[in-house]
Amino acid sequence: MFMQLTDWKWHDVPCANKYNFVCKKCVKDCPTNSCPSTVKAPPAPREQQYEYALSKTMRRFNLAEKACVKWGGNLASFQNKEEEEKVGKLIPSTDKYPF
């Protein structure tokens, strides 16, 4: 999935397509038993804090995930609308970098 900045909606796309991406890692009050990124986790407690990294390098899904793991996180997944909007404000408002 990726978010098109022109409509701020998520779109299904083939995993082979290349897109810019957002990484996310926990930096405060992180869970001690982490689940694989493909498992849906319950909403994070409000006291947990995350750090985000925006990539301007276009990559396929699997290579984007590898880059995020190398950084110490995973591809971003948002637990609620509030987090999605928070990260959305970090993304440059241009069609040049769809996320």
Contact map, one row per residue, 1 for C-alpha under 8 A:
111000000111100000000000000000000000000000000000000000000000000000000000000000000000000000000000000
111100000111100000100000000000000000000000000000000000000000000000000000000000000000000000000000011
111110011110000000000000000000000000000000000000000000000000000000000000000000000000000000000000011
011111111110000000000000000000000000000000000000000000000000000000000000000000000000000000000010011
001111111000000000000000000000000000000000000000000000000000000000000000000000000000000000001110111
000111110000000000000000000000000000000000000000000000000000000000000000000000000000000000000010000
000111111000000000000000000000000000000000000000000000000000000000000000000000000000000000000000000
001111111100000000000000000000000000000000000000000000000000000000000000000000000000000000000000000
001110111110000000000000000000000000000000000000000000000000000000000000000000000000000000000000000
111100011111000000000000000000000000000000000000000000000000000000000000000000000000000000000000000
111100001111100000000000000000000000000000000000000000000000000000000000000000000000000000000000000
110000000111110000000000000000000000000000000000000000000000000000000000000000000000000000000000000
110000000011111010000000000000000000000000000000000000000000000000000000000000000000000000000000000
000000000001111110000000000000000000000000000000000000000000000000000000000000000000000000000000000
000000000000111111000000000000000000000000000000000000000001110000000000000000000000000000000000000
000000000000011111000000000000000000000000000000000000000001100000000000000000000000000000000000000
000000000000111111100000000000000000000000000000000000000011100000000000000000000000000000000000000
000000000000001111110000000000000000000000000000000000000111100000000000000000000000000000000000000
010000000000000011111000000000000000000000000000000000001111000000000000000000000000000000000000111
000000000000000001111100000000000000000000000000000001111110000000000000000000000000000000000000111
000000000000000000111110000000000000000000000000000001111110000100000000001000000000000000000000001
000000000000000000011111000000000000000000000000000111100000000000000000001100000000000000000000001
000000000000000000001111100000000000000000000000000111100000000000010000111100000000000000000000000
000000000000000000000111110000000000000000000000011110000000000000010000111110000000000000000000000
000000000000000000000011111000000000000000000000011100000000000000000001110000000000000000000000000
000000000000000000000001111111000000000000000001111000000000000000000000100000000000000000000000000
000000000000000000000000111111000000000000000001111000000000000000000000000000000000000000000000000
000000000000000000000000011111000000000000000011110000000000000000000000000000000000000000000000000
000000000000000000000000011111100000000000000011100000000000000000000000000000000000000000000000000
000000000000000000000000011111110000000000000001100000000000000000000000000000000000000000000000000
000000000000000000000000000011111100000000000000000000000000000000000000000000000000000000000000000
000000000000000000000000000001111100000000000000000000000000000000000000000000000000000000000000000
000000000000000000000000000000111110000000000000000000000000000000000000000000000000000000000000000
000000000000000000000000000000111111000000000000000000000000000000000000000000000000000000000000000
000000000000000000000000000000001111101010000000000000000000000000000000000000000000000000000000000
000000000000000000000000000000000111111000000000000000000000000000000000000000000000000000000000000
000000000000000000000000000000000011111100000000000000000000000000000000011000000000000000000000000
000000000000000000000000000000000001111100000000000000000000000000000000000000000000000000000000000
000000000000000000000000000000000011111110000000000000000000000000000000000000000000000000000000000
000000000000000000000000000000000000111111000000000000000000000000000000000000000000000000000000000
000000000000000000000000000000000010001111110000000000000000000000000000000000000000000000000000000
000000000000000000000000000000000000000111110000000000000000000000000000000000100000000000000000000
000000000000000000000000000000000000000011111000000000000000000000000000000000110000000000000000000
000000000000000000000000000000000000000011111101000000000000000000000000000000100000000000000000000
000000000000000000000000000000000000000000111111000000000000000000000000000000000000000000000000000
000000000000000000000000000000000000000000011111100000000000000000000000000000000000000000000000000
000000000000000000000000000110000000000000001111100000000000000000000000000000000000000000000000000
000000000000000000000000011111000000000000011111110000000000000000000000000000000000000000000000000
000000000000000000000000011111000000000000000111111000000000000000000000000000000000000000000000000
000000000000000000000001111100000000000000000001111100000000000000000000000000000000000000000000000
000000000000000000000001111000000000000000000000111110000000000000000000000000000000000000000000000
000000000000000000000111100000000000000000000000011111000000000000000000000100000000001000000000000
000000000000000000000111000000000000000000000000001111100000000000000000000000000000000000000000000
000000000000000000011110000000000000000000000000000111110000000000000000000000000000000000100000000
000000000000000000011110000000000000000000000000000011111100000000000000000000000000000000000000000
000000000000000000011000000000000000000000000000000001111100000000000000000000000000000000000000100
000000000000000000111000000000000000000000000000000000111110000000000000000000000000000000000000000
000000000000000001111000000000000000000000000000000000111111000000000000000000000000000000000000000
000000000000000011111000000000000000000000000000000000001111101100000000000000000000000000000000000
000000000000001111100000000000000000000000000000000000000111111100000000000000000000000000000000000
000000000000001111000000000000000000000000000000000000000011111110000000000000000000000000000000000
000000000000001000000000000000000000000000000000000000000001111111000000000000000000000000000000000
000000000000000000000000000000000000000000000000000000000011111111100000000000000000000000000000000
000000000000000000001000000000000000000000000000000000000011111111110000001000000000000000000000000
000000000000000000000000000000000000000000000000000000000000111111111000011000000000000000000000000
000000000000000000000000000000000000000000000000000000000000011111111100010000000000000000000000000
000000000000000000000000000000000000000000000000000000000000001111111110000000000000000000000000000
000000000000000000000011000000000000000000000000000000000000000111111111111000000000000000000000000
000000000000000000000000000000000000000000000000000000000000000011111111110000000000000000000000000
000000000000000000000000000000000000000000000000000000000000000001111111100000000000000000000000000
000000000000000000000000000000000000000000000000000000000000000000111111100000000000000000000000000
000000000000000000000000100000000000000000000000000000000000000000011111110000000000000000000000000
000000000000000000000011110000000000000000000000000000000000000000011111111000000000000000000000000
000000000000000000000011100000000000100000000000000000000000000011011001111100000000000000000000000
000000000000000000001111000000000000100000000000000000000000000110010000111110000000000000000000000
000000000000000000000111000000000000000000000000000100000000000000000000011111000000000000000000000
000000000000000000000001000000000000000000000000000000000000000000000000001111100000000000000000000
000000000000000000000000000000000000000000000000000000000000000000000000000111111011000000000000000
000000000000000000000000000000000000000001110000000000000000000000000000000011111011000000000000000
000000000000000000000000000000000000000000100000000000000000000000000000000001111111000000000000000
000000000000000000000000000000000000000000000000000000000000000000000000000001111111100000000000000
000000000000000000000000000000000000000000000000000000000000000000000000000000011111110000000000000
000000000000000000000000000000000000000000000000000000000000000000000000000001111111111000000000000
000000000000000000000000000000000000000000000000000000000000000000000000000001111111111100000000000
000000000000000000000000000000000000000000000000000000000000000000000000000000001111111110000000000
000000000000000000000000000000000000000000000000000000000000000000000000000000000111111111000000000
000000000000000000000000000000000000000000000000000100000000000000000000000000000011111111100000000
000000000000000000000000000000000000000000000000000000000000000000000000000000000001111111100000000
000000000000000000000000000000000000000000000000000000000000000000000000000000000000111111110000000
000000000000000000000000000000000000000000000000000000000000000000000000000000000000011111110000000
000000000000000000000000000000000000000000000000000001000000000000000000000000000000001111111000000
000000000000000000000000000000000000000000000000000000000000000000000000000000000000000011111100100
000010000000000000000000000000000000000000000000000000000000000000000000000000000000000000111110000
000010000000000000000000000000000000000000000000000000000000000000000000000000000000000000011111100
000111000000000000000000000000000000000000000000000000000000000000000000000000000000000000001111110
000000000000000000000000000000000000000000000000000000000000000000000000000000000000000000000111110
000010000000000000110000000000000000000000000000000000010000000000000000000000000000000000010111111
011110000000000000110000000000000000000000000000000000000000000000000000000000000000000000000011111
011110000000000000111100000000000000000000000000000000000000000000000000000000000000000000000000111
